[in-house]
Amino acid sequence: MAQDPQILLSFDDEGDAIVIVDDTETGDAGTLLELAPALKEPGKALQLAQALNHLAHEQTFSVIEDPAAFADWYKKRLAEEDTNADWVEGTYQLSNYATPDLTAIQAPGISGDTLTFFAINRQLGAIYVVSAGLGGDAITPDYEPMTN
């Protein structure tokens, strides 16, 4: 049985997001899947979501890995906010957005040739549903704001 390649999320000398598969660097999602085709297996959905998210948006979004833990964090953070406080530049409050249906958030998964995962925008606190078709050469995750 072949051993899975080592996958590392990193940045090149110019600061661009790359993924290192064993000793090969790539900034292209299609090449990533050529180097590590096993990432298309359903059991690798989290690792693939993290890699595609890294290549697409670097550190802007975080993949929601554990929906229950995320929901607990979100509810606690929301409850701690002072909705009457004056707005402060450079900060955000979750209460600035409609509260999403946290029960709809699922762990990353692959169905057919599509990867689906949920991510939070680290600057805004907004939750996004992300999908990426894995069947073609150009693999580009589509980030859509989560609506109720």
Disulfide bonds with the S-S distance in Angstrom:
none
